[in-house]
Amino acid sequence: MASEDKAAYMPKDAVGLAIESTLITGAAGLAISAIQNTLTKQNVSGWGVFTRSGGVIAIFAAAGGTYGFAKAAAANLREKDDSWNPAIGGFLSGGFFGLRFRTFPAVLGFGAGLAILQGAFDYTGGKFSGYDKDSNVDEYERKEALRKNKRRPIQETLEQLGEGRGVYGPGYRERRADRIKENYGIVNNLDVPRT
C-alpha cells in the first residue's frame, strides 16, 4: 500500500444510503408539495398533493437518492472519504433540479451549484454548529485554558482603562485616601473599596 499509516478505508453501503436518503428527501418533497397545495387559489382536494404538485415529491426523492448513492459509490470507488464525494453526489443530484427547465445548461448549472455547495459544506466541517469539540478534554479546563491564553496583565489594563469601575490596582486604597485628604481634608477609610 502507498501509505500504511492511514486507517484502512471501510466500504459504504451505497444502496442502503440511497434508500435512506430517498425516503428522507421524499418526505421533504411531500412537505413542500403539501405547502404548495394549501397555497393554491383554486379549490383542490387533499389528493392535489400527489396529482397537482406530485412532481416535486418525485424530483426531491430522485435527487436525494442519487446524492446518497453517488456519494457512497464515489467513496467506494476512490477508497477515500473526503470532500470530493459529496461534491460528486451534489453534481449528479443537482442535475435533477435542472431537469425541470429542460435545458442542458440548467442541468449543468444546478449540478455545479449543488456540487460546490455540498463540497464546501463538507470541507468546512459538515455541520451548521461548527466543528466538534474534543470529547477527551474537560469543558471547564478548555475554557480556563482559553482565559489564560487571552488574559492581560493588570498593569496593562490599568494603563488603558484607569482605576475605578471595579478595576483597582495594588495600593489603590492608600492613594485614594491620600487624594481625599489632600483635596477635601477628610480622613475616612470606610468607603474605600478593598483590593
Solvent accessible surface area in square Angstrom, and as a share of the most:
residue,aa,sasa,rsa
1,M,194,0.87
2,A,117,0.91
3,S,48,0.31
4,E,142,0.64
5,D,133,0.69
6,K,150,0.64
7,A,100,0.78
8,A,80,0.62
9,Y,52,0.20
10,M,147,0.66
11,P,103,0.65
12,K,64,0.27
13,D,96,0.50
14,A,15,0.11
15,V,92,0.53
16,G,28,0.27
17,L,66,0.33
18,A,17,0.13
19,I,104,0.53
20,E,96,0.43
21,S,22,0.14
22,T,45,0.26
23,L,125,0.62
24,I,108,0.55
25,T,37,0.22
26,G,12,0.12
27,A,62,0.48
28,A,45,0.35
29,G,0,0.00
30,L,72,0.36
31,A,53,0.41
32,I,66,0.33
33,S,0,0.00
34,A,35,0.27
35,I,102,0.52
36,Q,75,0.33
37,N,16,0.08
38,T,106,0.62
39,L,136,0.68
40,T,27,0.16
41,K,199,0.84
42,Q,123,0.55
43,N,157,0.81
44,V,50,0.29
45,S,73,0.47
46,G,59,0.56
47,W,178,0.62
48,G,3,0.03
49,V,19,0.11
50,F,110,0.46
51,T,110,0.64
52,R,133,0.49
53,S,10,0.06
54,G,15,0.15
55,G,48,0.46
56,V,32,0.19
57,I,31,0.16
58,A,63,0.48
59,I,43,0.22
60,F,51,0.21
61,A,21,0.17
62,A,40,0.31
63,A,4,0.03
64,G,6,0.06
65,G,10,0.10
66,T,35,0.20
67,Y,48,0.18
68,G,6,0.06
69,F,96,0.40
70,A,8,0.06
71,K,65,0.27
72,A,0,0.00
73,A,22,0.17
74,A,10,0.08
75,A,1,0.00
76,N,45,0.23
77,L,154,0.77
78,R,81,0.30
79,E,117,0.52
80,K,115,0.49
81,D,101,0.52
82,D,49,0.26
83,S,25,0.16
84,W,165,0.58
85,N,1,0.01
86,P,4,0.03
87,A,16,0.13
88,I,66,0.33
89,G,0,0.00
90,G,0,0.00
91,F,80,0.33
92,L,88,0.44
93,S,2,0.01
94,G,1,0.01
95,G,9,0.09
96,F,60,0.25
97,F,56,0.23
98,G,0,0.00
99,L,90,0.45
100,R,173,0.63
101,F,105,0.44
102,R,216,0.79
103,T,69,0.40
104,F,142,0.59
105,P,100,0.63
106,A,19,0.14
107,V,33,0.19
108,L,77,0.38
109,G,44,0.42
110,F,90,0.37
111,G,0,0.00
112,A,44,0.34
113,G,39,0.38
114,L,41,0.20
115,A,15,0.11
116,I,127,0.65
117,L,112,0.56
118,Q,48,0.22
119,G,11,0.10
120,A,52,0.41
121,F,72,0.30
122,D,56,0.29
123,Y,164,0.62
124,T,86,0.50
125,G,28,0.27
126,G,29,0.28
127,K,98,0.41
128,F,197,0.82
129,S,107,0.69
130,G,31,0.29
131,Y,161,0.61
132,D,107,0.55
133,K,133,0.56
134,D,88,0.45
135,S,109,0.71
136,N,136,0.70
137,V,70,0.40
138,D,76,0.40
139,E,75,0.34
140,Y,145,0.55
141,E,108,0.48
142,R,71,0.26
143,K,88,0.37
144,E,45,0.20
145,A,60,0.47
146,L,83,0.41
147,R,120,0.44
148,K,136,0.58
149,N,117,0.60
150,K,154,0.65
151,R,149,0.54
152,R,137,0.50
153,P,86,0.54
154,I,86,0.44
155,Q,98,0.43
156,E,65,0.29
157,T,32,0.18
158,L,25,0.12
159,E,143,0.64
160,Q,114,0.51
161,L,105,0.52
162,G,28,0.27
163,E,57,0.25
164,G,14,0.13
165,R,177,0.65
166,G,62,0.60
167,V,36,0.21
168,Y,65,0.25
169,G,1,0.01
170,P,93,0.59
171,G,33,0.31
172,Y,19,0.07
173,R,69,0.25
174,E,111,0.50
175,R,101,0.37
176,R,59,0.21
177,A,25,0.20
178,D,91,0.47
179,R,116,0.42
180,I,34,0.17
181,K,118,0.50
182,E,146,0.65
183,N,98,0.50
184,Y,158,0.60
185,G,57,0.55
186,I,93,0.47
187,V,113,0.65
188,N,63,0.32
189,N,83,0.43
190,L,166,0.83
191,D,85,0.44
192,V,8,0.05
193,P,46,0.29
194,R,192,0.70
195,T,109,0.63
